[in-house]
Amino acid sequence: MKSKGKKKAALSLVMMSIVLSLAGCGGGTNGAEAPAPEKTTAATQTEPAKTDEPKPEEPKVAGDLEIQYFVGGYGDGWWKEVIGEFKKKYPDVNIKESAGSQINEQMKPRWIQGNPPDVVYIDGAGSNETQMVLDDQLMDITDWVKDAKNVDGEPLTSNLIAPPQDYSGKNYTIPLVFGSWGTFYDETLFTEKGWDVPKDWDSFLATSEKIKADGVYPYIHTGKYPYYIVGGLLNTGFVSENGDNPQILKDQEAAKEGSFKNDAVANTLKKIVDMRDKGYFDNASFGMSHTDSQMLFLQHKDAMIPNGLWLENEMKKDVPEGFKFGFIPSVMQKPGGKFVAIPYTSNIAIAKKAKNPDAAKAFIEFIFTKQAAVRWAELTGALMNVKADLESSGASDVVKTAMKYFNGSDTIVAPVFKLAADIEQAENDATIALLQGSITPEEWMDRMEKAAAKIRK
């Protein structure tokens, strides 16, 4: 026992000596005078000194950056301007613009071959973001976009009107353009003729009868692109007939069984057939391009047309003197019912196989600013998906009118949705067949349910 006691005492003395030695090295004096600390080099610094090490530098924005964008009703003026400004900020970036009215079809082989551009603006015929997500072509930006900031230092998503679309908890795109489908008319013509602007389905029928009596077709569809009627008429009817519940559109997006065959869809299709059988549609527009049918509208061959908010800008070179665009979100609602605005977004994304993802992210952070949004409104006459004050901007009156509907309590703004490519094509084909009288509403619904069933497999 004594031997163990001596060992413990000796051990205690050794430990005390070590502690005192460490206390002297650390500069702790407890009131006693301590020797001046020795100078240390980087090699002899203690662990806490590592907190002073510089943070890793941000990835340098340089190299080749390819941007694909569709040129349609919005033109390319904004793109040219913003790309030029981006180039000034990042002079080491070499930008290639792959753009044009046919760019989606031209670039399709490269997407299939796994050689896509870095950034893609998803808009126009031949593009479908839902299909691109299903085909695993787009980068998962879920984590990045949560923390991303624009070049003004603001959280990128904080100023968005519509958030990035959710795909089972993941984000692949960011809405760049925010707009709405609806029915357009010439305010000047309606005033001259004494035609009442429709507020619901009953007033639409009454006004259409007056228009028809004056020798003008009440309504025109946009030629071989029936998705204008789907957005401007059908989808608004689905929501109204579904008790003002837009969930039906999200169910159709998800290809849920029965979402295309129910009372809401059947009642809407009956209204379309009613318009058809009353001779409200201008059959001359079958097979036309959308711009040709829009010319008939501008020439007052037709009083109303379904379209998107880009219409005025797209046709600005052909608008007759005195023509004043008017806009109403929907005409399918029952008397006393709310307007239904079917929004559309044209989105921007980064390719999953982008060669320069750092520059691609920098470009997106550069364009999502209030200043860029104002310039978009001034150059396109439409809305960018960024909250910005447009009152003093050059945005068109029709766009400002649309914003009043969006902000009003009498309007339901449906969620953004996008059908899969095969379902969208089936809907377009079925709608043309219905307008031509070659199928019944029941057959329209059967076609759509079959198309949705294939997606679910």
N, C-alpha and C positions, 0 to 999 in steps of 0.2 A: 504494500500500500504506500509506504514512504517513497519507494522508487517511482511509483506513478505520480505522486505529488510533486516530486522534484522535476519530473519530465514536463508536467503541466506548467509549473512555474517558469521553467526555461522557455517553453513554447510561448507563454504569455509575454515574456521579455522580448522575444524575437518579433512577435506580432506588433508590440508597442513600438519597437524600433522602426519597423516598416511603415507603420501609420505616421509616426513623426516625420520620417523621411519624405513620405508622399505629401504631407501637409506643407513641408518646406518648399517642395517643388511646385505645388499649386498656388503658393503665395498666401495661403490662409495663415494669419498670425495669432488670432484670438487675443489681440492686445499686445503680443510680444513683437519685438523688432525682428524683421526677417531680412535676409540678404537680398540684394537687388537681383531681380530675375535675369537669367541669362538670355541673350538674344537667340531667337530660334529661326531656323530656316524652314522652307516649305516641307522639307523632308522630316523635320522633327516636330511639326505642329501637331497638337492633339486633335482628336476627332471633331469637336465642335467647330473648329476652324473651317470645315468643309462647307458650312452654310454660306460662306462668303464667295464660293465659287460661282462664276457667271452661269446664268441659265443657258440652255441650248438655244442657238439661234433659230429663228423661224426659217422654214424651207425657202430657199431663194426662188423667186418667181422668174423663171427664165426658160429658154428652150422653145420648141415648137408647140403651138397650141392650135388645134383645129376646132372650129365652131361651125356646126350645121344649123342653119335656120331657114325656115320656109318664108317666102315672100309672097304675100297675098294682099288682102284688103288693108293691112297696116303699112304696106310698103317696106322699104329697107332704110329709110332715112334715120330712124332712131338707132338701128344697128350700126350703121356706118359711123354715126356720131359717137356712140358709147364705146365702140371698139377703138376708135381713134383716141379717145380720152384714156382708155385703159393702156394703150400702147405708150402714151406719154408718161404714165405713172410707172410702167414696167417696160423700159426700153429694151431689156434683154429678152423679151418675148417676141417670137416670130409667129404672127397670127395668120392662119390660113382660113379664109371664109369659104365655106361650101354652102351656097345659097341659091335660091331661085324658086320659081313657081312649081317646078317638077322635081325639086331636090329630094323629096321623100322616096320617090320611085328610083331616082338615080343612085341614091345611097344604099338602097335596100340590099344589093348584093354584098356590099362591104360589111354590113351588119351581120348578114348570114355567114360570111366567111370569117368573122371574128376580128375584123380590121376596121372598127368604127372610129368616128371622130372623138374628140375628148368631151366636148359639150354639145348637147342637142336640144334645140327648141322644138318641142313636139306640137305641131300645128299643121293644119291643112290636110287635103286629101292624101290618103296613103299612110297616115300616121295614126297610131293608137297606143297610148301609154300603158293601158291595162295589158294589152298583148305583149308589149315590151317587157313588162314586169313578169308576166307569165313565162316569157321566153328567156328570162334571166339575163337580159341585156343591159340592165341599168345598175349602177352602184348603189349599195345600201348606205344611205346617208343619215340613218336614224341618229346615231350618236354624234356625228359631226354637226348636224344642223341644230341640235339642242344648244350647243355652246357657241356656234358661229356668230360673228359680229360683222356688220357691214363696215365699209371704210370710214364711216363717221363714228365708229365705236359703239353703235347701238346693236343690241341683240337682233339678229337677222329676222327672227320670227315675230318680234314684238310689234312690228308695223304692218304685218300682213293682214289683208282683208279676209282671205280664205287661207287656212293653214295647209301645210303639206298634207296631201291625201294619205289616209291610213290604209295600209295593206296588211291586215292581220298583225298590227302592232309595229309595222316597219314603214319607213319613208324612203321613197326612191326618187321623187320629183318635188319641185317647188313650183306652185302656180306663179307664172310671170304676168299673165294677162287675166283680168277679171271682167267678165261681161255677162250679158243676159240675152237669151232669146226673147222674142216678142213679136208683136204685130206693128208694122209701120204704116203710116199714111201721110198724106200731104195736108197739113193744117190749113193751108191757103185754099185748097180745093174744097175741103170739107166745109169751110166757112162760106165760100161762094155758093155752094150747092145747098147749104142748110142741112147737111147730114150730121146727125148726132154721133159723137165719138162713143163707141160701144163701152159699156161698163160691166156687162155680163152677157150671158148667152142669149137671153131674150132680146136685149137691146141690139145685140149683134145681128140677130135675124131680122129685126125691124129695120135697122139701117141698111142691111144688105138688100132688102126688098126695094128700098128707095133708090139705092145705087143702081140696081139692075134695071129699074124703071127708067132711069136716065141714060140707059144704053151703055153702061160701063160694067165690066165684070167686077163683082165685089172683092174677089180674092184670087190670088195667083200662087201657084207653088213654084219652087225654084228648079224647074226643069228636071234634069237627071240626078239631082242631089236632094232626095226626099228627106234627108235628115234635118233640113230646115223646117219642114212641116212637123216632123217628129218633135223637135225642140220647141217650136213656136206654138203648136196646137196640141198634139197628142199627149206629151208629158204633162202639160198644164192640166189637161182634162183628167188624166189619171189621178193627179193629186186632189183636184177638186171633188171628183166622184168618190174618192177614198176618204171623205170626211175631212178634207184639207190636211191630210196626213201624208207627207212626202216620203214616208218609210217605204212606200210601194216602189219608189225608184231605186232605193238601196237594195231592196229585195230582188229587183230585176237585175241589178248589177251583180248580185251574188248568185244569179241564176236559180233562185229558189223555186221549187215546184209550186205551180199555181200563181206565180207572180204576174204571168202574162195572160192568164185565163181566169177572170173573176168579174164580178159585177162592175167594178170601177172601170176596167178596161172595156168591157162590153158596152157600157153606157157611153163612153167616149167615142168608141168606134161608130156607134149609131149616129152620133152628132156629125162625124165626118161624112158618113153616108148621106145624111140629110143635106149637108152642104153640096155634096156631089149631085144628088138627085134634083136639087132645086136649081142647078145650073150656076152656082156661085163661083166655081173654079173656071179659070181660063184654060181650056184644053189645048190652046195653041202653044202652051209652054211645055208640053210633054216632049221630052227629048232635047230640049234646049239646054244650053249651059246656064249656070246661075246668073251670070252677068247679062245674058240676053234677056232672061225673064225680068231681071231688075230694070232693064231699059224699058220694057213694056210698062212697068210700074211708073217709071219717071215720065213716060209719055201719056200717062193717065188712061191707058187702055185697061188698067186694073187699079182699083182703089186702095187695096190693102195687100201687104205682102209679109210673110213670116221671114224673119232674118235675125242677124246678130248686130250688136252695136257697132260693128265695123262698116255697116252698109253705107253710111254717109261719106266716110272717107274713101271707101273703095270706088264710089261712083262720082266723086267730086268733080271730075272733068266733064261729066255729062249731065249734071243737075241743071234743069232749066231755070231761068230767072224767075224769082218769086216763089219757087218751090221751098216749102218749109217742112222739114221732117218732124213728124209726130210719132210718139211711141207709147204703146200700152203693153204691159207684160203678158196679159192673157185675156181671152174672150170666152173661155169655156165655163167659167164659174156660174153658179146659179144666182138669181137675183138676191142681192144682199150678201153674197159670198165674197170672200177676199180674193184679191188678185194673187196670181201665182207667178213668181219669177223663177225661171229655170236658168240658173247660172251656168256658165261654161268657163273653164279655165284652160288656158294654153300654158303648158308647163315646160320647165327647163330641167335638165338632168345631166348627170355625168355618166358616161359609159362605164360599165363594169370593167371593160378592158381598155380604159383610157390610158394613153401613153404618158400623159403629163397631168396626173390628178391634182398636184399642188397648184399648178397654174389654173386648172379648171375651177378649183375651189376659190381661188383668188378672184377670178372673173365674176363668179356668182356673188361674192361678197362686195364686189365693186358696183354691181348694177342694182342691187336692192336698196336704193336710197330714195329719200323723198324728192331730191333734186331730179333723179332719173325718172321718177314717176311723173313729175310735172312735165318734163320734156317729152315723155311718152304721150301724155294727153295732148300736148301742143302739136306734136308731129303726126299723131295718128287719129286724134279725135276720139280716142277710146280710153279705157281705164287700165292702168297697170295695177297689179295686185299689192299695192302699197298705200297705206292711209296717208293722204296728202291733201292739203288745202288747194282746191282747184278753182275757187271762185274768181281769183284774179288771173287765172291761167287762160290759155287759148283753147281749152276744152270746149267741144261743141255744146249747143243748148240741149240737144237730144241726150247727150251723155249726162248732163246735169239733171235733166228730167228723170232719167233712169235712176240716178242716185237718190232722188226724192222718193221714188217708189221703194227702193231698197230700204230706205230708212223709215218709211211710213208704217204705221200700225195696221193699215189695211192691206198689207202685202205679205205673203208668205214667201220667203226666200228659201227655196229647196236646197238641200245639200248638194255639193258637187259630186257627180257620179259619172262613170264611164263604162259602157257595156264592153264586153269582150268582142274582139273583131268579128268573129263568126256570128254572134248574136246581133251585132249592129248591122251586119250585111243582110241577115235574114229579115230584120225589121225594115230596112230600106226597101228590099225587094217586095215584102208583103204589103208595105204601104203604097207603093206604086201600083201593085195589082189591085188593091182595094180602091184606089182613086180611079183606076181604069174600069172598075166594075167586073173584073175577071174572077175575083174571089169575094166571099162573104165575110162579115166580121168573125163568125165562128171559125172559118178557115184561117183567117189571120191569126187568131189566138192559137189554133192547133199548130200552125207553122212555128210560132214563137216558142211554144212549150217543147216542141221537138228539138229546136235549136238549143234551148236552155238545158235540156236533158243531156245532150251530147257533151256540154261543158262540165256537167256534174260527174261524168264518168271518170 
